[in-house]
């Protein structure tokens, strides 16, 4: 296997792990926590799955970033960031950057500091808001993934004249 094939394989594997987990959290775990199906202590239930997945997500995001940068540099794809046809290149970097911020700064320094108090005072509102944010993040990720797969296989957005 050559270096580009390995980079692509690691990139896809990282995205699968990352957004598979976001999908599971958004569509299965958070709704169950929100309804109290995983116990009365919603915060404890949320933290139980969150602390197990956050390290997987962080590792996947790092792998995706390194492999994406490597492929872009190796194939000299920098010019794609300046075209509308390859919008998904910029979208990938944007979604990746957002998750880097959330996983390495927002989650440990903001969520862990303020969310427990909010979840104890207003559990329905807190978990509903958390699920809502996850829905937005999942949607951005899925749209970007769809665009990246389609675009990297030749389906480019072109403005009609």
N, C-alpha and C positions, 0 to 999 in steps of 0.2 A: 504494500500500500504506500503510495507516495504521500508527501507531506500535505498537499492540498486535500487529498481524499481524507486523510486523518483529521485535518482541521474541519472539513465539512461534517464529517461524522460526529466529532465532538460538539460542534456547534448545534447540530440537530438534536443530539442527545441532551444537551444542556437545555435547549428550548422545550423539549418534551417534558423533562423533569420539572422545570420551572413552571410552565403554564399548566401542566397536568396537576401540579400541586395547587396552583392558584384556582383552577377550575374546581378541584375537590373541596377546597376551603370555601369557595364562594357558593357552590351549588348544593353541597352536602353538609359539611361540618358547621358552618356559621348558621344556616337555617335551623339545624338541630339544637345548637347552643341557644339560639334566640328563643326557641320554643320551650327550652328547659328539658329537652329529651335526653340530655346527657347528664342530668342531675340538677338539683336545685341551685347549686353554686355555679352560675353561668361563667363567671370570671375564671374559676378554677378549671372548668371544662375547656374554655377557650385556650387558656394558657397551656393546658396539657398537650393539645395538638400543635399549637403555635410554636412552642419551644422545640418540638421534635422536627418540625418542617423548616424552621427558619434557617438552620445550618445547611440543609439540603439546597434551599433556595439560594442562599448566599454562594455556595460552591458552584451551583449551576450558572448563576449570573456571572461569576468570575470566568468560568470556562467559556461562556458565550462571548463575553467581552474580548478575551484574549484571542480566541479562534476567529472572531469576526474581524478584529483589527489585523490579525495575521493574513487572512484571506484578502482583505482590502489592500493591504500593502503589497503582498506577493503578486496579486493580479493587477495592481495599479488601477484600482477602481475609484480613486478619489474624485474624478470628474463626474461620477454619477450623482454625487451629493448636490450638484448644481443644476440638475435636470428635473423637470416635472415628471418625465417618463419613469424615472426610477425613484419616485416619492417614498417608496418603502425603505430605501436605504436610510434616508433621514429619519423616517418613522422608527426604524429599528434602533438607531442610536438614541432617539428621544425616549422611547419606552425603556430601553436598557438604562439610560441615565436616571430616569424617574425611579426605577426599581433599585438602582444602586443607592440613590439618596434615601429611599424608604427603608431598605433593608439594613443599611449600615449607619444611618443617622436617625431617621424618623422613628423607626421601631425601637431601637435601644434607648434613645435619649428623649423622645417625646411620648410615644405610645406607652412605654413602661412607666413613665413618670406620671402621666395625667389620666390615662384610660382607666386604671383600677378605681380611682375615686369617682370618676364619671359613671362607670358601670355599677358601682354600689349605690349611688344616689339615683340614677335614672337608667336602670338596666335596659328597658325596652328601647329607649331612644339611643343609648350608646351602641347596643348591638345592631340595631336597625341601621344606624349611620355607618358602622363598621362594615356591614354587609353591602350597603350602598356603594361605599368607596371600593370595595372588592369587585362589585359588578362593573364599575367604570374601568378599573384596572384590567380586569379580565377582557372586557370588550375591546379596549385599546390593544391589548396583546393579541387577541384573536384576529382582529382586522389587520394588524401589522403582519402577523404570521401568514395569513391568507395572501396578502399583497406581496410579501417576500417570496413565497413559494411560487406564486403565479408569475411574478416579475422575473425571478431568476430562471424561469423556464420559458421566457420569451413573451409573456403576455404583458406588454408595456402600455401604460396609459398614454394615449396621444390625443392632443386637442384636435377636434375636427375643425376644418377650415371652411 
